[in-house]
Amino acid sequence: MNLKEHLKNKIFQIIKKCATNLNVETYVIGGYVRDILLQRPSKDIDVVVVGSGIEMAEAVSKELGKGTHLAVYKNFGTAQVHKKDIEVEFVGARKESYQRDSRKPIVEDGTLEDDQNRRDFTINALALSLNEQNFGELVDPFNGLKDLEMKIIRTPLDPDITFSDDPLRMMRAIRFATQLNFYIESKTFEAIERNKKRIAIISKERIIDELNKIILSNKPSIGFKLLEESGLLEIIFPEMQALKKNETIENQSYKDNFLHTLTVLDNIAQKSDNLWLRWAAIFHDIGKPICKRFDERLGWTFHNHNFVGEKMVPGIFRKMKLPMNEKMKYVKKMVSLHMRPIVLSEDEITDSAIRRLLFDAGDDIEDLMLLCEADITSKNQEKVKRYLNNFQIVRQKMKDLEERDRIRNFQPPISGQLIMETFNLTPCSLVGEIKMIIKDAILDGIIPNEYDAAYNYMIKIGKEKGVYNG
């Protein structure tokens, strides 16, 4: 591969010019080089300067001229240059040493070799020269190019030191293995197993950032299996690890809920890039370990696991530093409702049940149906086919009722204020009760979702309750 072809962007010519003027060695390094060799798109350009990265950034910014944004981070010795679709981060070459209780390194100026030594993996230590005398030449001290060809994740130096120094690299190893579908070299993986407890010094936010990247990959199950095998999952997400536990009583066992969850997650990943729908897939059976019971007649049961799981969501989100906003409420709703379409597909479908599902799911009904379809993981293909066909019937019924009754996210046409004014009531439980009766009447198809019908029904209820004097 002619690597110079990938350095035709004018930004690299400008950096070469500035490097010559400042008389410093400059290299593009890390993910950008890796992705060129993997023929993957990459926007993040990291440039290492054997000298001052900030001086180089200032010179490049000046060359780029009007409309260039320069951000300098003196405390970190880095700077970022941004203009239109060009974004480059500059850093001075450095060597690092670590203290046991922190992942923040003690930093000193260093050579290119020092800088490559501190990189997490061989495939991220690759550098391309931006210097005039050897422009485009690959600098590969750790055989990263061979590891790319062999699809191997390996640390440049002793993996125990690499992971102990910065334990987040253990998550990154698993994330890259998942995203790139690479294999973690055995010595490197064994070091993750040995150093797993070091993850405790990493902030929850950084762990979640890596976990989200695993979840957003094409096949997230790869990452979760590696997290489980390494022992990291039990530390960062014990509720998911609990799905792995299995029991046998009277020769009866239940399917591995961990592997089932990963199958559902992979199924969703084929259909949607929605991160929070993928999280809903992870959480959909999270209540099963708590709910499991053995019945001599029925065998293993997991009654109400959806409601137990729904209650678990906020606490786990809070503990893992996931957002406690609409995203959490969305996942909670998906977990709560995920059994409803399945029950509907098994039973004779009533209009009332469909209306209630539409009302409860609101605009998230399509996501809910995707989750339910992904949840059909039986090895019995006839059973899978039957369920999916039934789901299509449910979908059609929902479409027909929605067009006719406008139920999704509907607000009952009668307000509490109108109830109080009509019946001369002050705020009290009876007002809420009447409003609920009207809502149920609409959902059950007793009256249409229209003001006049709802008003007349309200008067009827008022007479029955003895509060209407008209």
N, C-alpha and C positions, 0 to 999 in steps of 0.2 A: 504494500500500500504506500502510495506517495503521500506522505504526511504534509508536505509543503502545500499540496492542493487544498488542504483544510485550513490553511493559515492565510488564505487570500483576502479575508475580511480586512478592510482598511485599518481596523483597530490594531492588528498585529504589526502592520507596517509602521504605524505611528509609534507603537511601543518599541520596535526595533530602532527607530530613529532616536527616540528619547534615551534608550539604553546606551547608544553610541555616544550621544552628547554628554551624558552623565558618567560615562565610562564605568558602567556597572553590568554585571551578568544578570540576565532576566530570563525567566522560563514560565511557560504556562504549564500548570501542574494539576494533578488530581482528576476529578470527575470529568472535566472537559476532555482531557486526553483519553481517558478510559472510554468515554462514550463515542469519540471519533473512531476508535479501534473496534468498538462494538457496533458501529454504524447506527447509533441511537441519537435522537435529537437531544441537544443540551444547550441551555442558555447561560448557565453559571460558568463564568470564566474566572478562574483563580490564577493570579500571577505572583510568583515568588521572585523577589529581588535580593541579590546578594549585596545588601546595602540597605538604604532607606526606602521602604515601600511607599511611605507618605510622599517623599520627594518625587519619586517616579510618578505617582498618581497626580501630583500637582502639575508636573511637566506634561503628562498626557492630556490632562484636562485643558491646559492652555492651548495645546495643539488642536484639540477637538473644537475649541472655540465656542461661539455663541450657542446657548441652549444646553450647555453641559452642566450637570449637577455634580459637585464634588462633596463627599462626606468624609471627614477625617475623624478617626477614633484614636487619639494620641495614647490613651491608656493601654490600648491593645497593639499599637504600632501598625494599624491597618488603615486603609482608606478605600473608598468606593467611588468609581466614576460611572456616571449614568448619562446617556444621551440617546433619546428615542429607543431603539431596540437593542442598544449596546449597553451592557452592564458588566463591569470588570471590578474585581476585588484585588487589591494589591497588599502584599505583606512582605516584610523583610524576612530573609532566611533566618531561621532560629533553631536553637536546640533547647530541649525542655527537660526538666527534672521535676519529680512529684513528691509530695508528702503523703503519708499513708491515709490521712483522714480527709483528703480533698482531691478533687479532680482538676483543680486549677493549678496549672504548672508554674514553676519558677522558670522564667524565660531569659535566655541570653542570645546575643547575636551569634549567628552561625554560618556555616557554608551550605551549599546546595545539598551536600551529602548529609549534613546534620538535619536539614529540613526533611529530606526523604526518610531518614531514620525514624522521625517522630510520627510519620504517617501511619494510619490504622492498618491498612492492608496493602499488599504488594500491587494490586491493581489500581490503587489510588496513589501510589508513589511514583507513577510514570510522569516524566516531564519532557516537554518539547522546548528546545532552545529557541529563543527569540533574539539571539545575538547575531550580528551581521556575519561573523566568520563561520558560523555553523548553523544557520537558520534552518529550523525544521528537523534538526537531529534529535532522535529519541535518546533520552538518558534513563536507563532501566537497570539500576544496580541490584534488584532483587528478583529478576526474571518475571516481572509482572506480566510481560507480554505472553510468556509461555502459560502463566496461570490463567490469563484471559482465554487463551486457545483451549486450555484443558478445563475451563469453567470451574476454577478453584478459588475459594476465599482463604487467604493465608496471611498471617501477620509478617511484616518485614523482619522483626526481631523476635526475641523470646516471647511467646504469646502470654505466658504468665505475667511478665512484666508489663506488656502492652495492656492487658485487661485489668491488672491491679492498679496501674497508673490511672487509667480512665475507663472505669467499668461500663460506661455508656457504649463503648466499642463492642461489647458483647451483644447488645441490642442491634447495633449497626451491622455486625457480622450476619446476624439472622435476617435482618432487613434486606441486605444486599443479596443474600442467598435466595430470598423469596422473590425479590423484584427481578433478578437476573436469571433465576432458576439455576444457580450455581451450587456446588458442593462445598461445604466447609471442611477443609483438610482436617484429618483425624486429630493431629496434635493440637491444632487450634481449637477444635470442638472440646477436646478433653480439658483444655485450659479454661474454657467457659464453664464447664461443670465444676472445676476446682475453685473457680473464683466467683461463683454465682452470688454468694452472700455479699460481695463487694458492691452489688447493685444498690444496696441500702444507702450509699452516700450520694446517689443520683437523685435529683429532684423528680417528683412525680410528673411535672410538666414535660421534662425532657424524655422521660420514659413513654409518656402518652404520645408525644410527637413521633417517636420511632414506631410505636404500636399502630398509630393511624396510618403510617406509610406501609406497614405490613398489611393492614386491613384493606388498603386501597390498591394493593397489587392484583395482578390477574388471577393468581391462585393463592389466596391468603392462608389456606390450610398448611402450606409448606412451612410458613413461619411459625404457626401455632404448634405444629408437631415438634419443631426444633426447640421452641420455648419449653415445651413440656418435657422433652427428652433431656434437655440440659439442666432442668430443675429451676429455671428462671420463672416459669409460669406460676409455680406454687408460691413464689415470693411476691410477684407483682400483681397476680390476679388469682388468688386462692379459690374464689367462687367458681371460676372456670375449671381449675384443676379438679375440684370436687366432682365435676361431671364424669371424670375418668374412673371413679370408683365403681366397682361392680360387685354384686353379691349373688350367691346361688343358694336357694332354699328349696328342698324337695326336688332337686334336679331342675329347678326352674330359675333361669337368669333373665335379665333384660338386656336390650341392645346397649352398646357403649354410647352413652349420651354425649360424650366428648367427640367421638368420631362422627356421630350423627350431626352434631352442631357444626362441625367443620364442613361436612357435605352440604348442609343448608347454606352456610356462608359462601362456599364456592359456587353453588347454584345461583345465589343472589348476585355474586360478582360477575357472572356471565350475562346478567340482565340489566344491572344498574350500577352506576358509579356513585350513588348516594351513600356517603360515608355513614350516615346515621341509620339508614336502612340496613347496612351491613352490621352495624353495632346491634340493631334489633335482632338480627339473625343470631348473633353471638349470645344475646340475652334471652332468646325466646324460651329456652328450657332451663334457665338458670335456677328456677325454683324446684326442679325435680329431685335433687338430692335431699331436700328438706321434706318433700311430700311423699316420698316413696314408702309404700306399705305392702306387706305381703298378705294376701287373702287366700285361704286354702281353696276356695271355690274359684276365685277370679285370677289368682296368681298375683303378679306385681301390678300395682296401680300407682298413679301419680295424680290423684284427684286435686283439682284447684291449683295445679302448679303454675298456671298462667297468672292467677291472682296473687299468689305468693311471690312469683317472679316480679310482678308489677311493683309490689311493695319494696322489693330489694333494690330496684333500680336507683332511686335517689341516693341511698346510702353508699352504694358502690361508686356512683358518679362522683359524689362528694369526696370519698376516700382517694379515688384515682385522679382527682383534679380534672375531671371531665366537666364540660359546661353545665351549670345548674340553671339552664334557661329553657327556651322552647325546644332545643335539641333533646334535652333530658325528658321533657314531657312527651315528645314524639316517640322516643324509644319506649317509654313507660306505656303509652297507649298501644303501640304495636304488640308489646308483650302481653298486655291485658286482653287484646282482641284476637290474638292469632289463632285461637281454637274455634272462633265463631264460624268462619266460612267452611271449615272442615265439618263441623256439626251440621251446617246447612246442607252440605253436599251429600251427607249420609242420609238425612231425613227428607221427608216430603217438604218442599220449600213453600212456606206460606208468605204471602205479601207482607204480612205484619212483621215477620222476622227479617225480611229483606229491608223494609223501611227502617227498622231499628238499627240494623247494621250500618246502613247509609248514614243515619243520623249520628251514630256514635263515632264512626270513622271519619266522617266529613270529607275534606279534600284529600285525605290520606288513604282513601279506599283502594286506589290502584296499587299503592305501595303495599298495603295489607294483603291484597290478592297475590302480588308477586311473592311475598313472604310465605304465604300459605302454599302456593304452588311449589316453592323451593323446599318446603318442609316435607314433601312427599318423597321419601328416600327408600321406599321398600325395594327389596331385590325381586319381588314378584311384579313383573312388568305388566301383567294383566290388571293388578290392583292399582298400579300407578296410572295406567291408561284410564281406568274407570274413574278414579278421583279427578284427573285432569279434565276428562269429559264433563263430569258433574260440575266442576268449577266454571266451565264455559256456560253451562246452563244458569248457574248463579250470576255470572257476569251479564248475560243477556237479560235476565229478570231484573237485575239492578238498573240496567240501561232503560228498560221499558218503564219501570216505576219512577225513575228519576225524571224522565221526560214528562211523565203524566203528573206526578205529585210534588216535584221540586222539594225533595226531603233533605238533600244534603245541606248540612249547616243551617237548616231553617230555624227561624225564631218563631215561636207560636204567635199567630196574628193578634192575640189578645194579651195586652200588657197587664202587669200587676196594678198599675195606676188606674187603668180602665175598670178593672174588677172592683177596686176600692171606691171609685166614684159611682159606679152603677149600683153597688149594694150598700153604699154609705158605710164603708168599713175603714178602720184605721189599720196600719200595718200589723199583721198577725199571721199565724200559721195557716189559717183558713184561706187567705189570699194565695199562698204558695200551693196549697192543696188543690184549689180550683184551677190554677194555672197548669198544674201537673196533670189533672184529669183531662183538660182540653188537649194538652200535648199528646197524652196516651191515646186519646180518641182519634187524633189525626194519624198517629203511627200505626194504630190498629185498623185504620180504614173505615172507622165508624162515621167520620165526617171528612170532607175534602179539606185540603190545606188552603182555605179561603176565609176571608174576614167575616162575611155574612153568615156562613155556616158555623164558624167558631163562635160568633156573637150569640146566635140563637141557642147554641149548645150551652154557652155560659149562663144564659137566662134559665134554661132548663135545670142546670145544676143548682143555681141560686134558689129556685123554687124548692128543689129537693132538700136543700140545706136550711130552708126557712129564712133566707136573708133577702129574698126578693119581694118587694111590696108593690110592684107595678100592676 
